[in-house]
């Protein structure tokens, strides 16, 4: 997590808004500071992270940002530009007061408190601050707005607690993947969604022009090129908002855990106690799954079958990107969406409609639903000369078929978190 030299637009907006929303009669002795972190687009590898599998995300040029100044009283006071409301909590009593303070906060601020709590549990001394919170990551759109806010929160604490917390630098207290783990737990306790580490790791590890292959079992990662001059990464928002905690997200995770447990028992019984222990579906080889899958309940067989196939698709995608074969790489996105729709059953009519429309546009190499599902966005790999045709097709068909308006956005692989002193 290196400091960035260029200030993202939302950070500039937050800096401009700060003086207005945090009026004070006394002049500040410290300069204004800004911190930010990106959302992400996962090229392929959906719902594989909590199964110990592989993912291939890119960080995008859409960020969550904080702009403000440190305080000396251990209080964190925030103003959300999106929700137009204030929130405040105290650092001194964490972690003992976490649950009490969490209940008193609006939902968006609970993510910031969750990060503060986990940093405190890691024995890191934090400084309070007041800041305007801004961002242009679509909320509930599958681009990980919550993870962007969590990682931006960690970066904000690093920014306002200079000398106490350093991230991703030589001699740093925390590595990027340690921050991702802290933010993942913050998501669990703030929202109740038992997410994997994909979203937070993608935000922490972003590099311009790169995708990152993450092994969610070992937490090892490696960068892959994703920068073709004649191609664009297009995100199309269905305008269907979803709350993962209210969806079947946690249910899918439980189903995968049950499938892994049953497969582990079958493997032990058939192959003996010397066989490897199965804790997630990643621990089951394709050969073992082919041998024992028929013995699973039908719904668990479909859930696990999707995960096994998706892991193979991620690894194949990496090889295709190395070969600059974006045509075949795009083909895997269509297959991924079919699996998410039919086997994992986390799509919805609006997502399927956007993917179907995209499939009819020459020059769209691949498309699939993005994120946890049940709404949000699709991701599309599109030849530049087909961008306008795709836009026209969506505008002509989507609202007529769904009664909703789609929002089309062209994204680029971008860098990870950063902070900057502004004055």
N, C-alpha and C positions, 0 to 999 in steps of 0.2 A: 504494500500500500504506500506508494510514493506520493509525495506532494505534487500536485498538478500546477502548472504555470498559468493555464487559462481558466478563467472563472466561468462555470456553467451559467446559463441564463437564469435558472431558478435561484441560484445563489446571489446573483446580482439583484434580482427582484426582492429577495429576502433582505438584503442589505439596505435597499431603498425603503422597504416597509418598516424596518426595525425602529427607526427614529419616530415614526408615526405611532406605532402601537406600544412602544415602551418609552413614553414621555417621562422625562425627569428634569428636575430643576437643577440638579448638580451635574456638572460636566464629568464625563468619564475620564479616568486617568489612563485607561488602557485602550488600545486601538480596536476597531471592529475586526472580527474574524469570521470566516465562513468555512464550513465543512460540508462535504457531500459524498454520496455513493450512488452507483448506477443501478437501474433495474436490469433485467436480463431477458434475453430470448433464448430458449432452449431449442437448438436445432433439432435434436432428436434424443430420446432417452427420457420418456415421461413416465412417472410413477415407478421408476427403477431405483431411485436414490434410497428410499427407505427399505428396499429389498437388497441393499448391499451391492447394487449393480453399477452400470456405467452411464454417464450423462455427457452431453456435448453442448454446453451453453456458450453464448457470447454475451458479454456485458454491452449495454447499449448506451447511446447518447441521450438517455432520459434518466434524470436523477431525482433523488430526494436531497434536500439541502437545509442546513441551519446557518443563520447569520445573526451574530450578536456579540455579547461580551461576557467575560467571567464575572461571577459574584464572589464575595468573601464570606457569605453566611451559609454556604452549603445548600442553598435552595436552587432548584432548577425550575425556571419559569418560562413557559413556552406560549407562543401564539401561532395557531395553524391558519395559514392563508386559505387552505381548501375549506375547512370547516368554520372559519371565522370565529374561533373561540380560544379562550385561554385555558391553560392547565398548569398546575404547580405541584411539585413534590419535594420532599426533603431527603438529602443523602445521609444525614447523620445517623438516622435510626435504622438504616438498612443493614442486614436483611430482615431484622425482626419485624419491622413495620410494613413489609412488602405487601402482604395481603390486605391489610387495612387501607394502605394508600392506593393500591390497585383498584379497589372497589369504588374509591372516590373519584377516579379519573375517567375522562371520556376514552372510548376505545382506542383512538389513534395514539394517545399519550401513554397507554399501557405498554406499548412496544418500547418506548424510550425508557420507562421505568424498569421494564424487564431487563434491558441491557445494563442499566446502572446496577441493578441487583446482582446480575451475574458477574460483572466486573468487581463488585464489592466482595462477593464470595471468593473471587480469585485473589483477594488480598491486595487489590489495587486501590490506591488512594485517589479520590476524584475531587474535582473542583466544581462547585455549582456555576450555573450560567443562566442568562436569559437570552432568548433567541426567537426570531421568526422562523417558522418551519414552512418550507415551500417545496414544490416538486412538480414534475411533469410526467411522472410514471402513471399511466392510467390505473385508477383504483379498481381492484377486482377484475382486471383485464387479463390476467395471466402473465404479466410481465414482472411480477414480484415486487409490487409496491411496498408490501410490508417488509420484505427483506432489505430493500433499498433504504427504508426508514431505519431499520435496525442497524445496518452497517454504517449508515450516516450518523446514527447516534453514537456508536463506538468511536467513529472518527471525530465527532464533535467533542466527546469527552477527552480524546487525545489532544484536540486543538485547544480547548479551554483549560486543560490540566497540564500544560507544557511543563516538562521536567518531571512529571509523575508517570505519564503513560506514553509510550512510543509503540508504534505498530509497524511491522513489516520493514523495519530499518535495521542496520547493523547494530547489534546489541539491544534490540528491541525487547520489551517485556513480553510482547505477544506476536506470534507469527500470523499471517493472514488466515491460515486454516484454523488456528486457535480462536481468532476472532469470529470466524464463521461458525464454529461450534458454540461459542458463547451466544451468538445471535440466534442460532437454531433453538437453543433452550429457551431463550427469551420469547421466541415465537410460540413455543409450546405453552409456556405459562401465561402469556398475554392473551392468546387467542383460543387455546384449547385444541388447535390443530397439530397433530403429531407429524409434522412435516419432516422430510429428510433434509440433508444438508445442501442439496443442489442450489437452491436460490441464494442462500447466504454465501456459499463458496464462489458462485459465479460473480456476485457483486464484489467480493474481496479480491478476486484474481483477474479482473478484466484487463485486457491489453488491446490497444487499437489494432484492427486487422487480424485478430486472432480469435479462434474458438479454443476452449480448453477442455480436454478429455479428463474427466475426474473419475477415479475409481472410488466409489463411495464405501467400499469395505476397507481398503488400506489407507484411504485419503491421499493417495499419490495422485499427481496430476502432471499433464504435459500439454504444451501449447501446439495448436494445429493452425495452419494458415487458413484464413477465410477472407479473402480479399480479391475478388475478380472484378476488374474494371467495368465489364459489360453486364454485371449482375447486381441486383439490389435485393435487400432483405426487407420484405414488406409485411407489416403487421396490420391486420384488419380487425377492428373491434366490433363485435356483434351488438354492442350496447346492452347485453344481458349481463347484469352484475350477479355474482354468486358469492355466497359466504361459505367457505370450505367447511367451517365448523358445523354448519347446518346442512351440509351435503353428505354424500356417501363417501367422502374422502377417508375418514377414519375407519369406516366399514371396510373399504377396499384394503386398507393396511391390515386390518384384523384378518381378513380372508386370506391374504398372502401369508401371514404368520401361521395361520392354521394349516395352509397347504404345505408350508415348509416343515411344520411339526409332523404332519402325517407322512410326508415323503421321507423324513429322517427316520421315522419308526420303520417304514418299509425297507429302507436301505440297511438299517441295523439287522433286521430280521433275516434279510436275504444275504447280505454280504458280510455279516459278522460284526462283532464289537470293534474290530480293528479298522473299520471304515471310518472315514472322516465325519466329524460331528457336523450336523446340519443346524445352523441357527437362522439362516435366511435362505431365500430361493437362490441366491448367488452361489451357495455351497452345493447346489445340486447340479451335476454336469448335464449337458444336453442328452448324453447317452442314458444316464440314470432317469431323467425325466421321461424320455421315450419309453423306457422299460416299465415305469411304475405309474405313469399318468392315468392310465385307464382305471386304476383302482381308486382314484380320487373322486369325491362327489363332483358332479358335472359342473357346478358353478365354480368350484375351486380349481378344477382342471382348466377352465377357460381363463380365469384370472392368472393363474400361474403360467399358462401357455403363452399369454400375451407378454408377460415379463421376460420369459426365456427368449422369445423371439425378438423383443425389443433390445435386449442386451446384445444379441448378435447383430442387429441392425446398427447399433451405435458403433461397434467395432468395424463393421463394413464401411460405414460412413467415413470413418477416419481414414481408411485406406483409399477411398475414392477421392477425398479432399487432397490427399498427398499426391494423387495422380492428376489433380485438376479436372476430374471427371464430374462436373456439376450436373450433367444430365442424369447419370445413374444415381448420384447423391440425392437429387431431387426425387427420383422414383421411390426412394426409401421413405420419404415423407408421406407419400400417398399411402404406402403400406402401413406406416405407423398409425396414421389416422384411422384406417380401416380396423386395426386391432383395438385402438382406443374406443371406437364406436361399437364394435360387434362383440369383442371378447371381454374388454374391461368395462364397457358400458358407462363411460363418463362423459360422452359427448352430449349434444342436444340438437334439436332441430335447426337452430340458427347457425351453429358451428358447421353442421353437415351441409347446410345450404351454401355457406361461403366456400367450403371446400369444393362442392359440386360446381359452383359458378367458376371458380378458378380453374378447374379441370377442363373447362370448355374454351379457355383462352390460350391460343398458341403463344408460346414463349414463357408460360408459367411452368417451371420445371418440377415443382412440387409444392404441396401445401398440406397442413395438418392443424388440428387444434393445438393450442398452446396452454400449458399450465395444468392446474388440477382438474379442469373441466367444468361441465354444467353451465357454461357461459364463458365470457371473456373473449379472447382473441384467437385468430389463426395466424400462423407464420407461413410465408410464401417466399420461395426462391424464384425470382422473376428476371428475365432478360430486360435490359433497360428499354429496348424498343417496344416491349409489351406492357409497360407501366400504364400508359394511357388507355390501352385496350382493357386492361384489368379494371381500372377505375371506372370506365364507362359501363362495363358489364355489371359490376357491383351496383353502381348507381341505378342502372336500368332494371335490375332484377331483384335485388335483395329486399328493398322495402315492399315491393309488390308481393313478394312471397312470404314475408315475415311480419309486416306491419312495423318494422323498426328501421332506423337509419344506421348504416355502418360508417365507421370512421377509419380512413385509410392513412397509414403513416409509413414513411420510408425511414428505416433505421440503419445505423451503421455500427459495426463492432467498435467499441470505445474502451477507454481506460477505466481503471478501478477507482477507489475512493481517493479523496485528497482534501487538503485544507490549506488555507491561505490567510495571511494577515493583510487586511485591506487598507489600513491607514498607517 
